Amino acid sequence: MSSGESFYIATPIFYVNDVPHIGHAYTEVAADVLARWHRQRGDDTWLLTGTDEHGQKILRTAVANNTTPKAWADELVESAWKPLLKTIDIANDDFIRTTEERHEEGVKRFMQKLYDDGFIYQGEFEGHYCVGCEEYKQPSDLIEGTGEYAGQQVCAIHSKPVEVLKETNYFFRMSDFEKPLLDLYEQRPDFVQPESVRNEIVQFVKQGLRDLSISRASFDWGIQVPWDDKHVVYVWFDALLNYITAIGYGVDDEQFERRWPAVQLIGKDIARFHAVIWPAMLMAAGLPVPQRVFGHGWLLVGGEKMSKSKLTGIAPQQITDTFGSDAFRYYFMRAIHFGQDGSFSWEDLAARYQAELANGFGNLASRVIAMVGRYFDGKVPAIGERTPADDEIRRIAQEATDAADKAIDQFMIHEALAEIWKLVDALNGYITEQEPWVLAKNEETRDRLATVLATAVHGLGALAVLLSPVIPNATQKLWSALGGEGEVREVRITDAPLWFGSGTITPLEGTLFPRIEHEASGAA
């Protein structure tokens, strides 16, 4: 992707029936890292996130808590969901709530168009409904219950009984889009990624698509169907539209044209909605389908997918209070192969924090800055005659930049970090090998000392730029100490290997990644 292109990335909007856990934060951080990288590449970038606030589950949760659905949603958005973005340093451009007028009006506009064009009709429906998923379940999605639910059919995801519902609803003619969808998957193999999710989606559609029930008349917490006020819009049909209502669908054509289509970053468990229902809806409305749907893996804790009901949910603050937001962001982007399931453990987090961030990167920065201060009074020396070892650092800086940029285009965030870390390791090896503290003892080797430290400063500057999308606080701190001008996030990613310092270094205030007492690391 050449610089200056539009890059619109959207997270799923999160359901406000409960507070966020690290699974939600994981998706947010991944989208934010991709958006920050593209911004630093010079692309016209937009990051959208938000909350999904309609549906039966929210209504029941609110009633159980003696409040109204709107009051419940308002409270959770302000006390939990928006603060989450600050906790983990998300630089989103917009935050949409499905209870906002701009969204409700957009949904009605979209529904009316589909109805007028004959894609929506009324019919009888009977099916197994899971309130947890807000979805009618296929027989293959149900399993035999155990324990208190023995002898009942339960949802495979929530392990709770489904409800048999019979209603007169409005239906979307989704079956009309079976062939267009299969053609789309074939013509654009990277439309759904990764491969495992793509294969599952293709198989699902090949089994045949049924028309989709898109309204409910049994409760009223939702957006009214524009031509029939006895019905509210099915929560998924309403929620998916946030990606276009947020960028001016039907009211701001210029903004819509500039942004759409989006990259949809989602958890793989909601891939069917985003890779089947959503593109079918867009095709029906005559709009372009998303640029890409990427379904990342689950975060597992103790081998189980995280959930509040199973008490495996961990609040992001439990981690950030001890390790800080940079370490949170780095750990989840580095430790997990993006696209596959990954396991979280406190031990692994503590070990990586110590080895990679504190010792690997933080210690490198502290040593180099301290030596420039000690041996050259904080003035970055000029590079003298270069040796192959010095050139190798330059080569690795350039290679890491190119390889990481390529990996980001493939959504391989973990790979991009592994490439950048080659420069961290190379610089540590370079300092050990060149022994600047030995060179400093002899006036005859002062020129060599100057070249070694200038090369190390240059490498650190490249790292500050490259790691800025992932660890924004530490890199800004380092950038300022190196005498970098302005904000490091405003430096072009491609310019990372070209930076040679401004001439003056100021001591780091403390270390980039302070030592954490071992007991604290398992505090949760």
C-alpha positions in Angstrom: 0.0 0.0 0.0 1.6 3.3 -1.0 1.6 6.2 1.4 -1.3 8.6 1.3 -3.9 6.0 0.7 -7.1 5.7 2.7 -6.9 3.3 5.6 -10.1 3.0 7.6 -10.0 0.3 10.3 -12.9 -0.6 12.6 -13.0 -2.8 15.6 -16.2 -4.6 16.4 -18.5 -2.5 18.6 -18.6 -4.0 22.0 -21.7 -5.2 23.9 -22.3 -3.2 27.0 -23.9 -5.9 29.1 -20.7 -6.1 31.2 -17.3 -4.4 31.7 -14.4 -5.0 29.4 -11.8 -7.8 29.9 -8.4 -8.2 28.2 -10.0 -10.0 25.2 -11.7 -6.7 24.3 -8.5 -4.8 25.0 -6.5 -7.2 22.8 -8.7 -6.3 19.7 -8.5 -2.6 20.5 -4.7 -2.6 20.8 -4.3 -4.6 17.6 -6.5 -2.1 15.6 -4.7 0.8 17.3 -1.2 -0.5 16.4 -2.3 -1.0 12.8 -3.8 2.5 12.7 -0.8 4.2 14.3 1.5 2.5 11.9 -0.5 3.6 8.9 -0.7 7.2 10.2 3.1 7.2 10.5 3.3 5.9 7.0 1.4 8.9 5.8 -1.9 7.1 5.0 -5.2 8.9 5.4 -6.1 6.9 8.5 -9.3 6.5 10.5 -9.8 4.3 13.6 -13.4 3.6 14.7 -14.5 1.8 17.8 -17.7 2.0 19.9 -20.5 0.2 21.8 -23.4 -2.0 20.8 -26.3 -1.1 23.1 -29.5 -2.7 21.9 -31.1 -6.1 22.1 -32.7 -8.5 24.6 -29.5 -9.2 26.6 -29.0 -5.6 27.5 -32.7 -5.2 28.3 -32.6 -8.2 30.7 -29.3 -7.1 32.3 -30.8 -3.6 32.9 -34.0 -5.0 34.4 -32.0 -7.4 36.6 -30.1 -4.3 37.9 -33.3 -2.3 38.5 -32.6 0.3 35.8 -33.4 1.2 32.2 -31.4 -0.1 29.2 -30.3 3.4 28.3 -29.2 4.3 31.8 -27.4 1.0 32.1 -25.6 1.6 28.8 -24.7 5.3 29.7 -23.2 4.2 33.0 -21.1 1.4 31.5 -19.9 3.5 28.5 -18.7 6.3 30.8 -17.4 4.2 33.7 -15.9 1.3 31.8 -15.7 1.3 28.0 -14.4 4.8 27.4 -11.9 4.6 30.3 -10.6 1.4 28.8 -9.3 3.3 25.8 -7.3 5.6 28.0 -6.0 2.7 30.1 -4.4 1.1 27.1 -3.6 4.3 25.1 -6.0 3.9 22.1 -5.8 6.8 19.7 -9.2 6.3 18.1 -10.6 8.9 15.7 -14.3 8.3 16.6 -16.4 6.4 19.1 -19.9 5.4 18.1 -22.8 4.2 20.2 -25.7 2.5 18.6 -28.1 4.7 20.7 -26.8 7.9 19.0 -29.1 9.7 16.7 -26.6 9.6 13.8 -26.6 5.8 14.0 -30.4 5.3 14.5 -31.2 7.6 11.5 -28.6 5.8 9.3 -30.1 2.4 10.2 -33.6 3.5 9.3 -32.3 5.0 6.0 -30.5 1.7 5.1 -33.5 -0.5 6.1 -36.0 1.6 4.1 -33.8 1.3 1.0 -33.6 -2.5 1.3 -37.4 -2.6 1.9 -38.2 -0.4 -1.0 -35.9 -2.4 -3.3 -37.6 -5.7 -2.3 -34.9 -7.3 -0.2 -37.0 -7.4 3.0 -40.4 -9.2 3.4 -42.6 -10.3 6.3 -42.9 -14.0 7.3 -43.4 -16.5 10.1 -40.4 -17.7 12.0 -39.6 -20.4 14.5 -36.1 -21.1 15.8 -33.7 -21.7 18.6 -32.6 -18.3 20.0 -29.5 -17.8 22.2 -29.9 -14.5 24.1 -26.2 -14.5 24.9 -25.3 -14.5 21.2 -28.4 -12.5 20.2 -28.7 -15.0 17.4 -30.9 -17.7 16.0 -28.9 -21.0 16.2 -28.5 -23.6 13.5 -29.0 -27.2 14.8 -25.2 -27.7 14.3 -24.5 -24.8 16.7 -26.3 -26.7 19.6 -24.9 -29.3 21.9 -26.3 -31.5 24.7 -26.4 -29.8 28.0 -24.6 -31.1 31.1 -25.1 -30.7 34.9 -28.2 -28.6 35.6 -28.9 -28.3 31.9 -28.7 -32.1 31.2 -31.3 -33.2 28.6 -31.6 -29.7 27.1 -30.1 -28.2 24.0 -27.6 -25.6 24.8 -25.6 -23.0 22.9 -22.1 -24.3 22.1 -20.6 -20.9 23.0 -22.5 -20.0 26.2 -23.3 -23.6 27.4 -26.8 -22.2 28.3 -30.2 -23.4 27.1 -31.6 -21.8 23.9 -35.2 -20.4 23.8 -37.6 -21.7 21.2 -39.2 -18.6 19.6 -42.1 -18.3 17.2 -42.7 -14.8 15.8 -43.9 -12.9 12.7 -40.8 -11.1 11.7 -39.3 -9.2 8.8 -36.7 -11.1 6.8 -33.7 -10.1 4.7 -33.3 -12.1 1.5 -29.9 -13.3 2.4 -30.3 -16.5 0.3 -30.1 -14.3 -2.8 -26.5 -13.6 -2.0 -25.1 -17.2 -1.7 -23.5 -17.1 -5.2 -22.4 -13.5 -5.1 -20.6 -14.2 -1.8 -19.0 -17.4 -3.0 -17.8 -15.5 -6.1 -16.4 -12.7 -3.8 -14.4 -15.2 -1.7 -13.0 -16.8 -4.9 -12.1 -13.6 -6.7 -10.6 -12.0 -3.6 -8.9 -14.7 -1.6 -7.7 -12.2 1.0 -11.2 -10.8 1.6 -11.5 -13.0 4.7 -8.3 -13.7 6.6 -6.6 -15.7 8.1 -6.9 -18.8 5.9 -8.5 -20.9 8.7 -11.4 -18.4 9.1 -11.7 -18.0 5.4 -12.1 -21.8 4.9 -14.7 -22.0 7.6 -16.7 -19.1 6.0 -16.6 -20.6 2.5 -17.8 -24.0 3.9 -20.6 -22.3 5.8 -21.9 -20.5 2.7 -21.6 -23.6 0.5 -24.0 -25.4 2.8 -26.6 -22.9 1.7 -27.9 -19.6 3.1 -31.3 -19.1 4.7 -33.1 -15.8 4.7 -32.3 -13.8 7.9 -34.9 -12.7 10.5 -34.1 -9.1 11.0 -36.8 -7.8 13.4 -38.3 -8.7 16.8 -41.8 -7.8 18.0 -41.5 -9.3 21.5 -39.6 -6.5 23.1 -39.0 -2.8 22.4 -35.4 -2.0 23.2 -34.0 -1.3 19.8 -34.4 0.8 16.7 -37.9 0.9 15.3 -38.4 -0.6 11.9 -39.2 2.6 9.9 -42.4 1.3 8.2 -43.7 -0.8 11.2 -43.4 0.6 14.7 -44.4 -2.7 16.3 -41.0 -4.1 15.3 -37.5 -3.3 16.4 -34.4 -4.1 14.2 -32.6 -7.3 15.0 -29.5 -6.3 17.0 -26.9 -7.6 14.6 -28.5 -5.9 11.6 -28.5 -2.7 13.5 -24.9 -3.1 15.0 -23.1 -4.0 11.7 -24.3 -0.7 10.2 -22.2 1.3 12.7 -19.2 1.0 10.3 -21.0 3.2 7.7 -23.3 5.3 9.9 -20.2 6.6 11.7 -18.7 7.9 8.5 -21.7 9.8 7.1 -23.7 7.1 5.2 -26.5 9.0 3.5 -25.7 12.4 5.0 -22.1 13.2 4.3 -21.2 11.7 0.9 -17.7 13.3 0.8 -16.7 11.7 4.1 -18.2 8.4 3.2 -16.4 8.3 -0.2 -13.2 9.2 1.5 -13.3 6.5 4.1 -15.3 3.5 2.9 -14.5 0.6 2.5 -13.1 -0.4 5.8 -10.8 -3.0 7.2 -12.8 -5.0 9.7 -10.8 -6.3 12.6 -12.8 -8.8 14.6 -12.6 -11.9 16.9 -13.1 -15.1 14.8 -16.2 -16.0 16.8 -18.1 -13.2 15.0 -16.7 -13.8 11.6 -20.0 -15.1 10.1 -21.7 -11.8 10.8 -18.9 -9.8 9.3 -17.9 -12.0 6.3 -21.4 -13.3 5.4 -24.3 -11.1 6.6 -22.5 -7.8 6.4 -21.2 -8.1 2.8 -24.6 -9.4 1.7 -26.3 -6.4 3.3 -23.9 -4.0 1.5 -24.4 -5.8 -1.8 -28.2 -5.4 -1.4 -27.7 -1.7 -0.8 -25.4 -1.4 -3.8 -22.4 -0.4 -1.6 -18.8 -1.7 -1.8 -18.1 -4.6 0.5 -15.3 -4.2 3.2 -11.7 -4.1 2.1 -10.9 -7.0 4.3 -12.3 -9.0 7.2 -9.6 -10.2 9.6 -10.7 -12.6 12.3 -8.1 -12.9 15.0 -7.9 -15.8 17.4 -9.1 -16.1 21.0 -7.2 -15.2 24.1 -7.1 -18.2 26.3 -6.6 -18.2 30.1 -5.9 -21.6 31.6 -6.7 -23.2 28.3 -10.3 -21.6 28.1 -11.6 -18.8 26.1 -12.0 -15.8 28.3 -15.5 -15.0 29.5 -17.1 -13.3 32.5 -19.5 -16.2 33.1 -16.5 -18.6 33.5 -14.6 -16.2 35.6 -11.6 -16.2 33.3 -12.1 -12.6 32.4 -9.2 -10.4 33.5 -9.6 -6.6 33.7 -6.9 -4.7 31.7 -6.2 -2.5 34.7 -5.1 -5.6 36.7 -2.2 -5.7 34.2 -1.6 -2.0 33.5 -1.5 -1.1 37.2 1.6 -3.3 37.7 3.3 -3.3 34.3 2.0 -0.1 32.6 0.1 0.3 29.3 3.2 0.0 27.0 4.0 -3.4 28.4 0.4 -4.5 28.0 0.4 -3.4 24.4 3.8 -5.0 23.7 3.1 -8.3 25.3 -0.2 -9.1 23.5 1.2 -8.0 20.1 4.5 -9.9 20.5 3.6 -13.0 22.4 0.6 -14.1 20.3 0.8 -15.1 16.6 -1.8 -12.6 15.4 -4.7 -14.6 13.8 -4.3 -17.6 16.0 -5.5 -18.4 19.5 -3.0 -17.4 22.2 -2.6 -18.1 25.9 -2.1 -15.5 28.5 -0.2 -16.2 31.7 1.1 -13.8 34.4 4.4 -15.8 34.4 5.0 -15.3 30.6 4.1 -11.6 30.9 6.5 -11.0 33.8 9.3 -13.0 32.0 8.9 -11.1 28.7 8.7 -7.7 30.5 12.0 -8.5 32.3 13.9 -10.1 29.4 12.7 -8.1 26.4 11.5 -4.7 27.6 13.5 -4.0 30.7 16.8 -5.8 29.9 16.6 -5.9 26.1 15.4 -2.5 25.1 15.2 -0.4 28.2 18.7 -1.2 29.4 20.2 -0.7 25.9 18.7 2.8 25.9 19.9 3.7 29.4 23.5 2.5 28.7 23.9 4.3 25.4 22.5 7.6 26.7 24.6 7.4 29.9 27.8 6.7 27.8 27.2 9.7 25.5 26.7 11.8 28.6 29.8 10.5 30.4 32.2 10.4 27.5 31.0 13.3 25.3 29.1 15.6 27.7 25.8 14.7 26.1 26.8 15.8 22.6 26.3 13.1 19.9 29.7 12.6 18.3 30.3 12.6 14.6 30.7 9.3 12.9 34.3 8.7 11.8 35.6 5.8 9.7 33.0 3.0 9.5 33.7 -0.7 9.9 31.6 -3.6 8.6 30.1 -3.9 12.2 28.8 -0.3 11.9 27.4 -0.8 8.4 25.7 -4.0 9.6 23.7 -2.0 12.2 22.6 0.4 9.4 21.7 -2.6 7.2 19.6 -4.2 9.9 17.8 -0.9 10.7 16.8 -0.6 7.0 15.9 -4.3 6.7 13.8 -4.2 9.9 11.9 -1.2 8.7 11.1 -2.8 5.3 10.2 -6.2 6.7 8.1 -4.8 9.5 6.2 -2.6 7.0 5.5 -5.6 4.8 4.3 -7.7 7.9 1.9 -4.9 8.9 0.3 -5.0 5.5 -0.4 -8.7 6.1 -1.7 -8.0 9.6 1.2 -9.9 11.1 1.9 -7.6 14.0 3.8 -10.2 15.9 6.1 -10.7 12.9 6.6 -6.9 12.5 7.8 -6.8 16.2 10.0 -9.8 15.7 11.7 -8.0 12.8 12.2 -4.8 14.8 13.5 -6.8 17.7 16.4 -8.0 15.5 17.7 -4.4 15.7 17.4 -4.4 19.5 19.4 -7.7 19.7 21.9 -6.5 17.1 22.5 -3.3 19.0 23.0 -5.1 22.3 25.5 -7.5 20.6 27.2 -4.5 18.9 27.7 -2.7 22.3 29.0 -5.9 23.9 31.4 -6.5 21.0 32.7 -3.0 20.6 33.2 -2.4 24.3 32.9 1.4 24.3 33.9 1.5 28.0 37.3 0.0 27.0 37.6 2.4 24.0 37.0 5.3 26.4 40.1 4.5 28.4 42.5 5.4 25.5 42.8 8.7 23.7 43.9 6.8 20.6 40.6 5.0 20.3 38.5 8.1 20.9 37.5 8.4 17.2 36.4 4.8 17.3 34.4 5.4 20.5 32.7 8.3 18.8 31.6 6.2 15.8 30.4 3.4 18.0 28.2 5.6 20.2 26.9 7.7 17.2 26.0 4.4 15.5 24.2 3.2 18.7 22.3 6.5 19.0 21.3 6.2 15.3 20.0 2.7 16.0 18.1 3.8 19.1 16.4 6.6 17.1 15.3 4.1 14.5 13.9 1.9 17.2 12.0 4.9 18.8 10.3 5.5 15.4 9.5 1.8 14.6 8.2 1.0 18.1 6.2 4.1 18.5 2.9 2.5 17.3 3.3 -0.3 19.8 4.8 1.4 22.9 4.0 5.1 22.5 4.9 6.3 26.0 8.4 4.7 26.2 9.3 5.7 22.7 8.3 9.3 23.2 10.4 9.4 26.4 13.4 7.9 24.5 12.9 10.3 21.5 13.0 13.3 23.8 16.1 12.1 25.5 17.8 11.5 22.2 17.0 15.1 21.2 14.4 14.2 18.6 12.2 17.0 17.5 8.5 17.1 18.2 6.5 13.9 18.6 8.0 10.6 17.5 4.6 9.5 16.2 4.8 12.3 13.6 8.0 10.8 12.1 7.5 8.8 9.0 8.0 5.1 9.6 10.0 4.8 6.4 12.4 7.5 7.7 13.3 5.4 10.8 16.7 4.3 9.4 17.6 7.8 8.2 17.6 9.6 11.5 21.0 10.6 12.8 20.1 12.6 15.9 19.9 16.3 16.6 23.3 16.6 18.3 22.3 16.8 22.0 21.2 14.1 24.4 19.6 14.6 27.8 19.7 12.0 30.5 16.7 9.6 30.7 14.5 10.3 33.8 14.6 6.8 35.3 14.5 3.7 33.1 12.1 3.1 30.3 10.8 -0.1 32.0 11.3 0.0 35.7 12.1 -3.2 37.6 9.0 -4.9 38.9 9.2 -6.8 42.2 8.4 -10.4 41.3 5.6 -10.8 43.9 3.7 -8.0 42.1 3.7 -9.7 38.8 1.4 -12.4 40.0 -0.8 -10.0 41.9 -3.9 -10.9 40.0 
